[in-house]
Amino acid sequence: MEHQSKPRFRSHIAVFLAPAVIVYSAVMIYPLFNTLRLSFFSEIEQERVWVGLQNFQTLFGDAIWSEQFWNALGNNFWFFIIHMLVQNPIGIALAAILSSPRLRFSAFYRSAIFIPTILSFVIVGFAWKLILSPIWGIAPGMLDAIGLKFLYQPWLGKEEYALTTLSLVSVWQYVGIPMMLIYAALLSIPDEILEAGECDGITGMSAFWKIKLPLILPSIGIISILTFVANFNAFDLIYAAQGALAGPDFSTDILGTFMYRTFFGFQLQLGDPHMGSTIASAMFGIILVGVCIYLFGIQRRLRNYQF
């Protein structure tokens, strides 16, 4: 009886993977674990001392810290909800329209919608601040030209409007990403399935709702979790438009800006890398829980639904 030879270790695989693994470990894995490590220490009399979970108790239990944390977390959830309810449905609708073979200049429309995603967040933030400015912005004049100037408000200057306004600006910038992902998913649907639906009289919008949408549900799920991760890591647009203080009166403060002020310090506030790492660890925990819920709950149901 012949013995099966053990599979050879293919060293070239390790050689090719090594550069990517080294770079990823240096810029992602090591900073992550170092951040988690710093959250268990505190600086007492200019010495780093192990304090265990005391920093987390301070973050969640101390009145000053907890108020800022829960405010930032609530704003982050609102930021995420607007993207889920506005950005992703618009992206799906645009993809459905642009995937129509009868639409002319679809390539031009795709490019025009996707271009804002490659713009610098600094350019986008300052450009929209200028557009919406009540002093030199063009928004009041544009609304006045169509007889709707009474609707204008200094949206970035009012606490009740600022976060929603910046969320919609972010939607405008990044709606091209879900559009392109869903567009690719729609193009991957076999023509035989659509032709079979046409034989049964399922055409037009009915074909989208009954055939295409169920087949692209896994792609929609992936877009949803990517939106969740991106929004809970958000920082750039808020910082560019409203600064590190996330005004007015912290109404646009999210976990990213809260962590930045705490870690690096801002104006009269001294930087505290240990409390900043604690906030970053809390952000990591929130994102990890959300991703696990998707992977072990939603994705499994989508897979069962699809097959």
C-alpha positions in Angstrom: 0.0 0.0 0.0 1.5 3.3 -1.1 1.9 6.0 1.4 0.7 9.4 0.3 3.5 11.9 0.3 3.0 15.0 2.4 2.3 18.2 0.5 5.5 20.2 0.0 5.7 23.6 1.7 5.7 26.1 -1.1 8.3 28.7 0.0 7.5 31.1 -2.8 4.1 31.8 -1.3 5.7 33.0 1.9 8.2 35.1 -0.2 5.5 36.9 -2.1 3.3 37.4 1.0 6.1 38.6 3.3 6.3 42.3 2.0 2.6 42.8 2.4 2.5 41.1 5.8 5.5 43.2 7.0 4.0 46.5 5.9 0.5 45.6 7.2 1.9 44.6 10.5 4.0 47.8 10.8 1.3 50.2 10.0 -1.8 48.4 11.3 -1.2 45.4 13.7 1.6 47.0 15.8 -0.2 50.4 16.3 -3.4 48.5 17.2 -1.9 46.4 19.9 0.2 49.3 21.2 -2.9 51.4 21.4 -4.7 48.7 23.4 -1.6 48.4 25.6 -1.5 52.2 26.3 -5.1 52.2 27.4 -4.1 50.1 30.5 -1.5 52.5 31.7 -1.6 56.1 33.1 1.0 58.7 33.7 1.4 59.5 37.4 4.1 61.9 38.5 5.8 61.6 35.1 5.9 57.8 35.3 3.9 55.2 33.4 1.9 53.1 35.8 -0.3 50.1 35.2 -3.9 51.0 36.1 -5.8 48.1 34.4 -9.4 49.1 33.5 -9.3 52.3 35.5 -9.1 54.5 32.3 -12.3 52.8 31.0 -14.0 53.4 34.3 -13.1 57.0 34.0 -14.3 57.2 30.4 -17.7 55.6 31.2 -18.2 56.7 34.8 -16.7 60.1 35.3 -19.3 62.8 34.6 -17.0 65.0 32.5 -15.6 62.2 30.3 -18.8 60.2 30.0 -20.8 63.2 28.9 -18.4 63.9 26.0 -18.1 60.2 25.1 -21.9 59.5 24.9 -22.4 62.8 23.0 -19.8 61.7 20.5 -21.2 58.2 20.2 -24.7 59.4 19.7 -23.5 61.8 17.0 -21.6 58.9 15.4 -24.7 56.8 15.2 -26.7 59.7 13.7 -23.9 60.1 11.1 -24.1 56.4 10.3 -27.9 56.3 10.1 -28.0 59.2 7.6 -25.5 57.4 5.4 -27.5 54.2 5.6 -30.8 55.8 4.9 -29.7 58.3 2.3 -26.3 57.4 0.7 -26.8 53.7 0.2 -30.4 53.8 -1.2 -29.4 56.6 -3.6 -26.3 54.6 -4.6 -28.5 51.5 -5.4 -31.0 53.7 -7.4 -28.2 55.3 -9.4 -26.6 51.9 -10.1 -30.0 50.5 -11.3 -30.5 53.5 -13.6 -26.9 53.4 -15.0 -27.0 49.7 -15.6 -29.8 50.1 -18.1 -28.5 49.3 -21.6 -30.8 51.9 -23.1 -29.3 54.8 -21.2 -27.0 57.0 -23.2 -23.7 58.6 -21.8 -23.9 56.2 -18.8 -20.0 56.2 -18.7 -20.0 60.0 -18.4 -22.6 59.9 -15.6 -20.7 57.2 -13.7 -17.5 59.2 -13.9 -19.2 62.5 -12.8 -20.8 60.9 -9.8 -17.6 59.0 -8.8 -15.2 62.0 -9.1 -16.1 63.6 -5.7 -14.9 60.4 -3.9 -11.3 61.1 -5.1 -11.3 64.7 -3.9 -9.3 65.6 -0.8 -11.5 65.9 2.3 -9.9 69.3 3.0 -11.0 70.6 -0.3 -14.5 69.2 0.2 -14.8 70.6 3.7 -13.7 74.1 2.9 -15.6 74.2 -0.4 -18.9 73.4 1.3 -18.1 75.9 4.1 -17.8 78.6 1.5 -20.9 77.4 -0.4 -23.1 77.4 2.7 -21.6 80.6 4.3 -24.3 83.2 5.0 -21.8 86.0 4.2 -20.1 85.0 1.0 -21.6 81.7 0.1 -23.6 81.0 -3.1 -26.3 78.9 -1.3 -28.4 82.0 -0.3 -28.2 83.4 -3.8 -29.2 80.2 -5.5 -32.2 79.7 -3.2 -33.2 83.4 -3.8 -33.0 82.8 -7.6 -35.7 80.2 -7.4 -37.8 82.0 -4.8 -36.9 79.8 -1.8 -34.5 82.1 0.1 -36.8 81.8 3.1 -35.6 78.2 3.5 -32.0 79.2 4.0 -30.5 78.8 7.4 -26.8 79.0 8.5 -26.8 75.2 8.6 -23.2 74.8 9.7 -23.7 77.4 12.5 -26.7 75.9 14.2 -26.4 73.1 16.6 -29.6 71.3 15.4 -28.5 71.4 11.7 -24.7 71.2 11.7 -24.2 67.4 12.0 -27.0 66.5 9.5 -25.6 69.0 7.0 -22.1 67.6 7.3 -23.5 64.1 7.0 -25.3 65.0 3.7 -22.0 66.6 2.5 -20.3 63.3 3.2 -23.1 61.5 1.3 -22.6 63.7 -1.7 -18.9 62.9 -1.7 -19.0 59.2 -1.2 -22.3 58.1 -2.9 -20.2 57.0 -5.9 -18.7 54.1 -3.9 -21.9 52.1 -3.2 -23.1 53.1 -6.7 -20.1 51.5 -8.4 -20.2 48.4 -6.1 -23.9 47.8 -6.8 -23.3 48.6 -10.5 -20.7 45.8 -10.7 -23.0 43.4 -8.9 -25.8 44.1 -11.3 -23.6 43.5 -14.3 -22.5 40.2 -12.9 -26.1 38.8 -13.0 -26.3 36.2 -15.8 -28.4 37.3 -18.8 -30.1 33.9 -18.7 -31.9 34.7 -15.5 -33.2 38.0 -16.8 -34.3 36.4 -20.0 -36.1 33.7 -18.1 -37.9 36.5 -16.2 -38.9 38.2 -19.4 -40.4 35.0 -20.6 -42.6 35.1 -17.4 -43.5 38.7 -18.1 -41.2 40.2 -15.4 -39.6 43.3 -17.0 -38.6 46.9 -16.1 -38.9 47.8 -12.4 -40.6 44.5 -11.6 -37.5 42.7 -12.8 -35.3 44.8 -10.5 -37.5 44.2 -7.4 -38.1 40.5 -8.0 -34.9 39.3 -9.6 -32.0 41.7 -9.4 -32.5 43.0 -5.8 -32.5 39.5 -4.2 -29.4 38.6 -6.1 -27.4 41.7 -5.0 -28.4 41.4 -1.3 -25.0 40.1 -0.3 -23.4 43.1 -2.0 -25.7 45.4 -0.2 -24.8 43.7 3.1 -21.1 44.3 2.4 -21.7 47.9 1.5 -23.6 48.3 4.8 -20.8 47.0 7.0 -18.2 49.0 5.0 -20.4 52.1 5.7 -20.5 51.2 9.4 -16.8 50.8 9.7 -16.0 54.0 7.7 -18.5 56.1 9.6 -17.3 55.0 13.0 -13.7 55.8 11.9 -14.8 59.1 10.5 -12.7 62.2 11.4 -11.5 64.1 8.3 -14.6 65.9 7.1 -15.7 67.1 10.6 -12.1 68.3 11.3 -11.8 70.1 8.0 -15.2 71.8 8.3 -15.6 72.4 12.0 -12.2 72.0 13.5 -11.1 69.8 16.4 -13.7 71.4 18.7 -16.4 70.1 16.4 -18.6 73.1 16.9 -21.0 74.7 17.4 -20.8 73.6 21.1 -19.6 70.0 20.2 -22.8 69.4 18.2 -20.7 67.7 15.4 -18.3 66.0 17.8 -17.8 62.3 16.9 -15.5 59.6 18.3 -12.8 60.5 15.9 -12.6 64.2 16.9 -13.0 63.4 20.6 -10.1 60.9 20.4 -8.0 63.4 18.5 -8.5 66.2 21.0 -7.8 63.8 23.9 -4.7 62.1 22.5 -2.9 65.1 20.9 -4.4 67.9 22.9 -6.0 71.1 21.4 -5.7 74.7 22.4 -5.6 74.8 26.3 -6.3 71.0 26.6 -3.2 69.0 27.1 -2.8 65.7 25.2 -3.3 62.5 27.2 -2.1 59.5 25.1 -3.5 57.0 27.7 -7.1 58.4 27.7 -6.8 58.9 23.9 -5.9 55.2 23.6 -8.8 54.3 25.8 -11.2 56.1 23.5 -9.6 54.5 20.4 -9.9 51.1 22.1 -13.6 51.8 22.8 -14.0 52.7 19.1 -12.3 49.4 18.1 -14.6 47.5 20.4 -17.7 49.1 18.9 -16.6 48.4 15.4 -15.6 44.8 16.3 -19.1 44.1 17.8 -20.8 45.6 14.7 -18.7 43.5 12.3 -19.2 40.3 14.3 -23.0 40.9 14.3 -22.9 41.2 10.5 -20.6 38.2 9.9 -22.4 35.8 12.2 -25.9 37.1 11.9 -26.8 39.0 8.8 -24.4 37.5 6.3 -25.4 33.9 7.2 -29.1 34.8 6.7 -28.3 36.5 3.4 -26.3 33.4 2.2 -29.2 31.1 3.2 -31.7 33.5 1.4 -29.6 33.6 -1.7 -29.2 29.8 -2.1 
